[in-house]
Amino acid sequence: MQNEHDVIAVGDIVIDAFIKLNIGHIEEGARGSEYCIPFGAKVPYEEVDVIPAVGNSPNAAVSCARIGVRTGLVSFVGNDRHGQDCIDQLKKEGITTEFINIEEGKNTNYHYALWYKDDRTILIKHTPFTSHLPNIGKTKWIYLSSLGEHAMDLHHEILKYLKENPETKLAFQPGTYQLKLFKELEEFYNRADVICMNKEEAQEILNTDSHDEKELLDGLQKINSKTVIMTDGSKGCFLKYDGVYFFMPAYPDIAAPFERTGAGDAFFSTFIAYLAKGFDEKHAITRAPINSMSVVQQIGAQRGLLTDEKINEYLEKAPENYKLQSL
């Protein structure tokens, strides 16, 4: 039976309301940088930009669809206006929405992003949907990312599907909950064909303070024997597959970053999209940072996502030192 989809993304969907602020300041606190605004005051804002159908997996779905692979999304919304807005937006992107579950009596996830300078702090609330895996047919890849605590049964259903369809590959970009419950979800890390996380997340999973990239990649590959990717912000990313270590620098910014939401989603989904199109890891990894660079040039995680044609245009104009390097 021929695959019906190239990629089916699975994960929570939300609406983000970006509230642009121009007052306050950044301080270094016990847990890192903190954004401080006057307490008890009426704080003026510049503008609000409401963006539907976002979240790690929806962002990945949009990225894959724009690159030109057949893409679907498994997610959950309430039977409300916000849920319909999300579905309508996905349809505009050419994403299959038949796997979206609409649940009566529940509110679609709605988050508030406090946007200051080129970064944001997000106020989140996840609705406890009744989650299940619909009949998704055949797909080359499942792209799994952020799901809330309501979705443990869904994780088990995905594993069952993967056992029944061993030809389907798993791309795993663990979200906050999936990182926190590493032990409970360890089978996903073992089953994944590609895992991607940032350096801080790798240190958390491995319970180490090491900054040695090879050591961290080795640690991740003991969990998952296939391909592992670790991103390190503007420094670039590190990749290990077939026993070989690689480094890929970040694509140079065409302008100062406007807002950084979605850079990681753009990176990993672009990598998976090109694997789904039949290209190898070396081809895919040179294109992934280009989409990350583009996304941070606009507000939100999706507006800056590029087509295959535009990604290749940027690649042709890349500087000499933008190339995959063996470590």
C-alpha positions in Angstrom: 0.0 0.0 0.0 1.4 3.4 -1.0 2.0 5.9 1.7 -0.8 8.4 2.0 1.4 11.0 3.7 5.1 11.7 3.9 4.9 13.2 7.4 2.2 13.2 10.1 3.0 15.5 13.0 1.5 14.8 16.4 1.3 17.4 19.1 -0.7 20.1 20.9 -2.0 23.1 18.9 -2.5 26.5 20.4 -3.3 30.1 19.5 -0.5 32.6 20.5 -1.3 36.2 21.3 1.9 38.2 21.0 1.8 41.2 23.2 4.6 43.6 22.3 6.0 45.5 25.3 8.5 48.3 25.2 9.0 48.9 29.0 10.7 46.9 31.7 14.2 45.5 31.9 16.1 42.2 32.0 17.8 41.0 35.2 19.9 37.9 35.9 18.1 35.8 38.5 18.6 32.5 40.2 17.1 30.7 37.2 18.6 32.8 34.5 17.4 36.0 32.8 14.2 37.5 34.1 12.0 40.1 32.5 10.9 42.7 35.1 8.0 45.1 34.8 6.4 47.3 37.5 4.2 45.3 39.8 0.7 46.6 40.4 0.9 49.1 37.6 -1.0 49.7 34.3 1.6 48.6 31.8 1.1 49.9 28.3 1.7 47.7 25.3 2.5 48.5 21.6 0.3 46.0 19.8 -1.2 42.5 19.9 -0.7 40.0 17.1 -2.9 36.8 17.4 -1.5 33.8 15.5 -3.6 30.6 15.2 -2.5 27.0 14.7 0.9 27.1 16.3 2.8 24.8 18.7 5.9 22.6 18.1 4.1 20.0 15.9 1.8 22.4 14.0 4.8 24.5 13.2 6.6 21.4 12.0 3.6 20.5 9.8 3.5 23.9 8.2 7.3 23.8 7.6 7.0 20.4 5.9 4.0 21.4 3.8 5.8 24.5 2.5 8.8 22.4 1.5 6.5 20.2 -0.5 5.8 17.0 1.4 2.4 15.5 2.0 1.6 16.5 5.6 -1.1 15.8 8.2 -1.5 16.8 11.8 -3.0 14.9 14.8 -4.1 17.4 17.4 -7.0 18.5 19.6 -9.2 21.6 19.7 -12.4 22.7 21.4 -15.6 23.2 19.6 -15.1 26.9 19.6 -14.1 29.8 17.4 -10.5 29.4 18.2 -10.5 25.8 17.3 -12.1 26.6 13.9 -9.5 29.3 13.3 -6.8 26.8 13.8 -8.3 24.3 11.4 -8.9 27.0 8.8 -5.3 28.1 9.0 -4.0 24.6 8.6 -6.2 24.1 5.5 -4.7 27.2 4.0 -1.3 25.6 4.3 -2.5 22.4 2.6 -2.2 20.3 5.7 -4.6 17.3 6.2 -7.0 18.3 9.1 -9.1 15.1 9.2 -7.0 13.9 12.2 -7.9 16.9 14.3 -10.2 15.9 17.1 -12.9 18.5 18.0 -14.1 18.1 21.6 -17.3 19.5 23.0 -17.1 21.4 26.3 -13.3 22.1 26.0 -11.5 25.3 25.2 -8.8 25.5 22.5 -5.4 26.2 23.9 -4.7 29.9 24.0 -1.4 31.3 25.1 -0.1 34.8 25.8 3.4 35.7 24.7 5.0 38.7 26.4 7.3 40.0 23.6 10.1 42.2 24.7 12.9 43.1 22.2 13.9 40.0 20.3 12.6 37.4 22.8 9.4 36.4 24.6 8.0 34.8 27.8 4.9 32.7 27.2 2.0 32.3 29.6 0.6 28.8 29.0 -2.4 26.8 29.9 -3.0 23.3 28.4 -6.6 22.0 28.2 -6.9 18.4 29.3 -8.3 17.0 26.0 -9.4 13.3 25.6 -6.6 12.3 23.3 -6.4 9.3 21.0 -4.7 8.3 17.7 -7.2 8.3 14.8 -6.8 6.0 11.8 -3.9 7.8 10.1 -3.4 5.2 7.4 0.2 4.9 6.1 2.9 7.5 6.5 6.7 7.6 5.9 7.3 9.6 9.1 5.6 10.4 12.4 6.9 13.7 13.8 6.2 13.7 17.6 6.7 16.7 19.7 5.0 18.6 22.6 2.0 16.9 24.2 0.6 17.7 27.7 -0.1 15.4 30.6 -3.5 14.5 29.1 -1.8 12.5 26.4 0.0 9.5 28.0 -2.5 7.1 26.4 -1.8 8.7 23.1 1.9 8.0 23.5 1.1 4.3 24.0 -1.2 4.3 20.9 1.6 5.8 18.8 4.0 3.1 20.0 1.5 0.4 19.1 1.1 2.0 15.6 4.9 2.0 15.1 5.1 -1.7 16.1 2.4 -2.6 13.6 4.0 -0.4 10.9 7.8 -0.9 11.3 8.5 0.8 8.0 7.2 4.1 9.5 10.1 6.2 10.9 9.8 8.3 14.0 11.2 11.8 14.4 11.1 12.9 18.1 11.6 16.5 19.3 10.6 16.1 23.0 8.7 18.9 24.6 8.8 19.9 28.2 6.5 17.2 29.5 8.2 14.5 27.5 11.6 15.6 28.8 10.3 15.6 32.4 8.9 12.0 32.0 12.0 10.6 30.3 11.9 7.3 32.2 8.2 6.7 31.4 8.7 7.6 27.7 12.1 6.0 27.3 10.8 3.6 24.7 10.2 6.6 22.4 13.8 7.6 22.7 14.8 4.0 21.9 12.4 3.7 18.9 13.1 7.1 17.3 15.0 7.2 14.0 16.0 10.8 14.7 16.0 12.7 18.0 16.6 16.5 18.2 17.0 18.6 21.2 19.1 21.6 22.4 22.2 21.4 24.4 20.6 22.3 27.7 17.9 19.6 27.2 20.6 17.0 26.4 22.4 17.9 29.6 19.1 17.6 31.5 18.3 14.2 30.0 21.8 12.9 30.7 22.0 14.5 34.1 25.4 16.0 33.3 27.1 19.4 33.4 29.4 18.4 30.5 29.8 20.9 27.6 31.7 18.4 25.5 29.6 18.0 22.3 30.9 14.5 21.4 30.3 13.3 24.9 26.8 14.6 24.9 26.1 13.1 21.5 27.4 9.8 22.7 25.2 9.9 25.7 22.1 10.6 23.5 23.0 7.8 21.2 23.2 5.3 24.0 19.5 6.1 24.5 18.9 6.1 20.7 21.2 4.1 18.5 20.3 5.9 15.3 20.7 9.6 14.4 21.0 12.3 17.1 21.0 16.1 16.6 21.9 18.7 19.3 21.4 22.4 18.6 23.4 25.1 20.4 21.7 28.4 19.5 23.6 30.8 17.3 26.7 28.5 17.5 25.1 25.9 15.2 24.3 22.2 15.6 26.0 18.9 16.2 25.0 15.7 14.5 26.0 12.0 14.9 25.0 9.2 12.6 26.7 6.1 11.2 29.3 6.6 14.0 30.5 10.0 12.6 30.3 13.4 14.4 29.5 16.5 12.4 29.1 20.2 13.0 26.9 22.5 11.0 27.2 26.3 11.6 24.2 28.6 11.8 23.2 30.3 8.6 24.2 34.0 8.9 21.4 36.3 9.9 20.3 38.5 7.0 19.2 41.1 9.6 19.1 41.3 13.4 16.6 38.7 14.7 13.1 40.2 15.1 11.6 37.5 17.4 13.0 34.0 18.2 9.9 31.8 18.5 10.0 28.6 16.5 13.6 28.5 15.4 14.1 25.0 16.8 10.9 23.8 15.2 11.9 25.2 11.8 15.3 23.6 12.1 14.2 20.0 12.9 11.2 19.9 10.7 13.2 21.1 7.7 15.7 18.3 8.4 12.9 15.7 8.5 11.1 17.2 5.4 14.2 16.6 3.3 14.7 13.1 4.6 11.0 12.4 3.7 11.7 13.8 0.2 14.4 11.1 -0.1 17.5 13.1 0.5 20.3 12.0 2.9 21.3 13.5 6.2 24.1 15.6 4.8 21.8 17.2 2.3 19.1 17.8 4.9 21.3 19.3 7.6 22.7 22.0 5.3 19.2 23.3 4.7 17.8 23.2 8.2 19.6 26.3 9.6 18.3 28.4 6.7 14.7 28.0 7.8 15.7 28.8 11.4 17.4 32.0 10.2 14.3 33.0 8.2 11.8 32.3 11.0 13.4 34.7 13.5 13.1 37.5 11.0 9.3 37.7 11.6 6.9 37.4 14.5 5.8 33.9 15.4 6.9 30.5 14.4 5.4 30.2 10.9 5.4 33.4 8.9 9.1 33.1 8.0 9.0 29.4 7.0 10.4 29.0 3.5 9.6 26.9 0.4 12.1 24.4 -1.0 12.9 26.9 -3.8 13.7 29.8 -1.4 15.8 27.5 0.9 17.9 26.5 -2.1 18.2 30.1 -3.2 19.7 31.0 0.2 22.0 27.9 0.0 23.4 29.1 -3.3 24.2 32.5 -1.7 25.7 31.0 1.4 29.2 32.1 2.5 32.2 29.9 2.0 32.4 28.8 5.6 28.7 27.6 5.7 29.4 23.9 5.2 29.1 20.6 7.1 32.2 19.8 9.0 33.5 16.5 10.5 34.5 16.7 14.1 
